[in-house]
Amino acid sequence: MAAPAVATSELILAPEQEVDTPCLVVDEGILRRNIERMAEFARGAGVGLRPHIKTHKTPEIARMQLAAGAVGITCAKVGEAEVMAEQAGVDDVLVAYPTVGEPKIRRILALLERARVVVAVDSTAAAEALSAAMKRHGRTLEVCIEVNTGQNRSGALAGDESVAFALTVARLPGLHMVGIMTHEGQANSAPPDEIETVALAAGRTMVEIAERIRGHSVELPMVSVGSTPASHYTPTVPGITEMRPGTYVFNDSSAFQYGRLGVGDCAARFVATVVSRPAPDRAVLDTGSKSLAMDPGKAHPGHGYIVGHPEAIISKLSEEHGVVTLPAGEEGFAVGDRVEVIPNHVCPTVNLMDDLFIARDGRLVDTWRIAARGKVR
């Protein structure tokens, strides 16, 4: 039985559909629409779309993105790239993460037998290790320089540091530098009225750095940016050649803060059951931190958005319990009732699950294995 919602049309699973909970259900129609919209935007902006698969980790979805026009995919870890090459048939991969250590380098060499691989670097130590390995094996590896445009995570600092580093890498044997990349995550943390300014500044910085590097007779065909919240801004800067959004395939409750997206744009929901109603103002769902993850809400209080119940707050998570604080007069939430919860941050949420349950017109039609979940090496 499904808990009554303010707008039942917002639910993606029909109340009469039986399902064992908690489970992560994806509306196929919303998913396809999200994929097509971003592909259309990339075409209009004149940039290549190289989506980051860390959000979905699912071969079926990667194939949908490629069919919609993606030029390749982005992965965080070598393990993700291996799965996508083997199970999704992907033949063009950017590993947008520092690849350090001989075990990973050996896996990159094996992956080169199946796909074009570009590896991001941000340190001389990592670049020299890759160079030495490629030289030993008589191979050439395409690399790009990761640039820190303000997120202050990894990446060579934008400006003189990144230009000097790029010129160092360009001289290393066994490596072919093809571009620069950034994750303008600082835009994701900016207030909604500032995100465009921050994103455009990151894009202009990247183009300026690319031109400075090219001024030293280095070819640099790729200038790549990556962020779903900033995806409608950064790629519009002339000179950007590629965009790498990830979350857009599903979207999550954090997207609500920008005013562009709403419940109807969120393809992935946890279907959860009310397992306890110990007090009039409190209910307990069977979705805890082992399903919803622990990311705080940016646009909505609590640990997820309960569809049709915007005033009900998932105020506390333990491993298997989602404690919901209910306002006076809130309907539903009897033991056995079912709700849909939009996660705050869908990427780590997906990584906690084995499968996606696919819904079409309110009915379950398929199950897709999240083949790259847990591939953190």
C-alpha positions in Angstrom: 0.0 0.0 0.0 1.3 3.5 -0.8 1.0 6.4 1.5 -1.3 9.1 0.2 0.6 11.9 -1.5 -0.2 15.5 -2.1 0.2 14.9 -5.9 0.1 11.2 -6.7 1.1 12.0 -10.3 4.6 12.7 -9.0 5.0 9.0 -8.0 6.9 6.8 -10.4 5.6 3.5 -9.1 1.9 2.7 -9.1 0.5 1.9 -5.7 -0.7 -1.6 -6.8 2.8 -2.6 -7.9 4.3 -5.1 -5.4 7.9 -4.6 -4.6 10.2 -5.6 -1.7 11.7 -2.5 -0.1 13.9 -0.6 0.2 14.7 -0.6 -3.4 16.1 2.0 -5.8 13.6 2.5 -8.6 14.4 4.4 -11.8 11.7 5.9 -14.1 12.8 5.0 -17.6 10.9 7.9 -19.2 12.5 10.5 -16.9 15.9 8.9 -17.4 15.7 9.0 -21.2 14.4 12.6 -21.1 17.3 13.7 -18.9 19.8 12.0 -21.2 18.3 13.6 -24.3 18.1 17.0 -22.8 21.8 17.1 -21.9 22.8 15.7 -25.3 20.8 18.4 -27.0 22.3 21.1 -24.9 25.8 19.9 -25.7 25.1 19.9 -29.4 23.7 23.4 -29.2 26.8 24.6 -27.3 29.1 22.9 -29.8 30.9 20.8 -27.2 31.5 17.1 -26.8 29.5 15.4 -24.1 31.6 12.9 -22.1 29.3 12.0 -19.1 30.7 10.9 -15.8 29.4 7.4 -15.1 30.2 7.6 -11.3 26.6 8.5 -10.8 24.9 5.5 -12.4 27.7 2.9 -12.7 25.4 0.9 -15.0 26.3 -0.4 -18.5 22.7 0.0 -19.8 22.7 3.7 -19.0 26.2 4.2 -20.5 25.0 2.7 -23.7 22.0 5.0 -23.7 24.3 8.0 -23.3 26.5 6.9 -26.1 23.4 6.3 -28.3 22.3 9.9 -27.6 25.6 11.3 -28.9 28.1 11.1 -26.1 31.7 11.1 -27.4 32.9 8.8 -24.7 32.6 8.5 -20.9 34.4 9.8 -17.8 35.3 7.5 -14.9 36.8 8.3 -11.5 38.5 4.9 -11.0 40.2 2.4 -13.2 37.7 -0.3 -12.0 34.8 1.7 -13.4 36.6 2.0 -16.7 37.2 -1.7 -16.9 33.5 -2.5 -16.3 32.4 0.0 -18.9 34.8 -1.3 -21.5 34.0 -4.9 -20.9 30.3 -4.8 -20.3 29.1 -1.6 -22.1 31.4 -1.7 -25.1 32.8 1.7 -24.3 35.9 2.5 -26.4 36.7 6.0 -25.3 37.4 6.7 -21.6 38.7 9.6 -19.6 40.0 8.5 -16.1 39.5 11.9 -14.4 41.4 11.0 -11.3 45.1 10.8 -10.3 46.2 7.3 -11.3 49.0 6.4 -8.9 50.7 3.1 -8.2 52.0 0.2 -10.3 49.0 -2.0 -9.9 46.8 0.6 -11.5 49.3 1.4 -14.2 49.4 -2.3 -15.2 45.6 -2.2 -15.4 45.7 1.0 -17.6 48.1 -0.9 -19.9 45.6 -3.8 -20.2 42.7 -1.4 -20.8 44.6 0.2 -23.7 44.1 -3.0 -25.5 40.3 -2.5 -25.5 39.8 1.3 -25.6 41.2 4.7 -26.0 42.2 5.8 -22.5 43.0 9.4 -21.4 44.4 9.7 -17.9 44.3 12.9 -15.8 47.5 13.9 -14.0 48.2 16.7 -11.5 51.7 15.9 -10.2 55.1 15.3 -11.7 55.5 12.1 -9.6 52.4 10.5 -11.2 53.3 11.7 -14.7 56.8 10.4 -14.4 55.6 7.0 -13.2 53.2 6.7 -16.1 55.9 7.9 -18.5 58.4 5.2 -17.3 55.8 2.5 -17.6 54.8 3.4 -21.1 58.4 3.7 -22.2 59.1 0.2 -20.8 56.2 -1.3 -22.7 56.7 0.7 -25.9 53.3 2.4 -25.5 52.0 5.9 -25.6 49.4 7.1 -23.2 47.2 10.1 -23.7 47.1 12.4 -20.7 45.4 15.6 -19.7 46.4 18.1 -17.0 43.9 18.5 -14.1 43.6 22.2 -13.2 42.4 23.6 -9.9 40.1 26.5 -10.8 38.9 27.0 -7.3 37.5 23.8 -5.8 40.8 23.3 -4.0 40.7 19.5 -4.1 43.2 18.0 -6.6 44.7 19.7 -9.6 47.6 22.0 -10.5 46.7 25.5 -9.4 45.3 27.6 -12.3 47.8 30.0 -13.7 51.6 29.8 -13.9 51.7 26.5 -11.9 49.4 24.6 -14.3 51.1 26.1 -17.4 54.6 25.1 -16.1 53.3 21.6 -15.2 51.8 21.1 -18.6 55.0 22.0 -20.3 56.9 19.5 -18.1 54.4 16.7 -18.9 54.6 17.5 -22.6 58.3 16.7 -22.6 57.9 13.3 -20.9 58.5 10.2 -23.2 55.6 7.8 -23.6 53.0 10.4 -22.8 50.9 12.5 -25.3 49.3 15.5 -23.7 45.9 16.1 -25.3 44.2 18.6 -23.1 43.4 20.1 -19.7 40.4 19.4 -17.5 38.8 20.8 -14.3 35.9 20.0 -12.1 34.4 23.4 -11.2 32.9 22.0 -8.0 33.2 25.4 -6.4 30.2 26.4 -8.5 28.1 23.6 -7.0 28.7 25.2 -3.6 27.9 28.7 -4.6 24.6 30.4 -3.8 22.0 30.0 -6.6 22.4 33.6 -7.7 26.2 33.3 -8.0 26.6 29.9 -9.7 26.6 31.3 -13.2 29.3 33.9 -12.4 31.5 31.3 -10.7 31.0 28.7 -13.5 31.8 31.2 -16.3 34.9 32.4 -14.4 36.2 28.8 -14.3 35.5 28.3 -18.0 37.3 31.5 -18.9 40.3 30.5 -16.8 40.5 27.1 -18.5 40.5 28.7 -22.0 43.1 31.2 -21.0 45.4 28.5 -19.6 44.9 26.4 -22.8 45.9 29.4 -24.9 49.0 30.0 -22.8 50.1 26.3 -23.2 49.4 26.4 -27.0 51.6 29.5 -27.1 54.5 27.1 -26.4 53.8 25.1 -29.6 51.9 22.4 -27.7 48.8 21.1 -29.4 45.9 21.0 -27.0 42.6 19.8 -28.6 40.7 19.1 -25.3 39.5 21.8 -22.8 37.2 19.9 -20.6 34.9 21.0 -17.8 32.7 18.9 -15.5 29.8 19.7 -13.2 26.0 19.0 -13.5 24.9 22.2 -11.5 27.3 24.3 -13.7 26.6 22.4 -16.9 24.4 25.1 -18.4 27.0 27.8 -17.9 30.7 26.6 -18.1 30.4 24.9 -21.5 29.0 28.1 -23.1 32.4 29.8 -22.8 34.0 29.9 -26.3 37.0 27.6 -26.3 35.6 24.9 -24.1 35.5 21.7 -26.1 34.0 19.1 -23.8 31.6 18.8 -20.8 31.5 16.0 -18.2 28.2 16.1 -16.2 27.2 13.1 -14.2 24.3 13.6 -11.8 22.0 14.8 -14.6 20.9 11.3 -15.6 19.0 10.9 -12.3 19.1 14.2 -10.5 18.5 14.4 -6.8 17.1 16.8 -4.2 20.2 19.0 -4.1 19.2 20.2 -7.6 16.1 21.8 -6.3 18.1 24.8 -4.9 18.8 26.1 -8.4 15.2 26.4 -9.4 15.7 24.7 -12.7 14.7 21.2 -11.7 11.9 19.7 -9.7 10.5 16.3 -8.5 9.5 15.4 -12.1 13.1 15.6 -13.2 14.3 13.1 -10.6 14.4 9.6 -12.2 15.8 7.6 -9.2 13.8 7.2 -6.0 14.0 4.9 -3.0 10.7 3.1 -2.6 10.5 2.6 1.2 8.0 1.1 3.6 6.8 2.6 6.9 7.8 -0.1 9.4 7.0 1.8 12.6 4.7 4.6 13.8 5.8 4.9 17.5 4.4 8.4 18.0 1.9 10.8 16.3 4.8 13.0 15.1 7.2 10.2 14.2 7.4 7.4 11.7 10.2 5.1 10.7 11.1 4.0 7.2 13.2 1.0 6.1 15.7 3.2 4.5 18.7 4.1 6.6 22.3 5.2 6.0 22.9 1.9 4.2 20.6 3.0 1.4 20.1 6.8 1.6 23.8 7.5 2.5 24.6 10.4 4.9 24.9 13.5 2.7 23.1 16.5 4.2 20.3 18.2 2.3 21.2 21.4 0.4 17.7 22.4 -0.8 15.5 20.5 1.6 16.0 19.7 5.3 16.8 16.2 6.4 18.1 13.1 4.6 16.0 13.0 1.5 12.8 14.4 0.0 9.6 12.3 0.5 7.6 12.7 -2.7 4.1 14.2 -2.0 5.1 15.0 1.6 7.3 18.1 1.5 6.7 18.9 5.2 7.7 15.5 6.4 11.4 15.5 7.3 13.7 12.5 7.4 15.4 13.9 10.5 17.7 11.0 11.5 19.3 8.0 10.0 20.8 4.9 11.6 22.0 2.0 9.5 18.6 0.5 8.7 16.2 3.2 10.1 15.0 6.4 8.5 13.3 8.4 11.2 10.7 10.8 9.8 9.4 13.8 11.8 5.8 14.5 10.8 3.9 17.8 11.1 0.5 17.9 12.8 -2.2 16.6 10.4 0.2 14.9 8.0 -1.8 12.1 6.2 -0.5 8.6 5.7 2.5 7.0 7.3 0.6 4.1 8.8 2.7 0.9 9.3 2.8 -0.8 5.9 2.3 2.4 3.8 4.9 3.0 1.1 6.6 6.2 0.0 9.2 7.4 -2.5 12.3 9.2 -1.3 14.5 11.3 -3.6 18.1 11.1 -2.2 20.1 14.2 -1.3 23.1 12.9 -3.3 22.3 10.2 -5.7 25.9 9.1 -6.6 26.9 7.5 -3.2 23.4 6.2 -2.9 23.6 4.2 -6.1 27.0 2.8 -5.0 25.2 1.3 -2.0 22.9 -0.8 -4.1 23.3 -3.9 -6.3 20.4 -3.2 -8.7 18.2 -0.6 -10.3 14.6 -1.5 -10.7 13.3 0.0 -13.9 9.8 1.4 -14.0 7.8 2.3 -17.1 4.4 4.0 -16.8 4.3 3.1 -13.2 5.1 -0.6 -13.6 8.3 -2.5 -13.0 9.7 -3.8 -16.3 13.3 -4.7 -15.8 16.2 -4.9 -13.4 19.7 -3.5 -14.2 22.8 -4.6 -12.4 24.9 -1.7 -11.1 27.9 -3.4 -12.4 30.5 -0.8 -11.4 29.3 -0.4 -7.8 32.1 -0.8 -5.3 34.8 -0.3 -8.0 36.8 2.1 -5.8 40.3 1.0 -7.0 
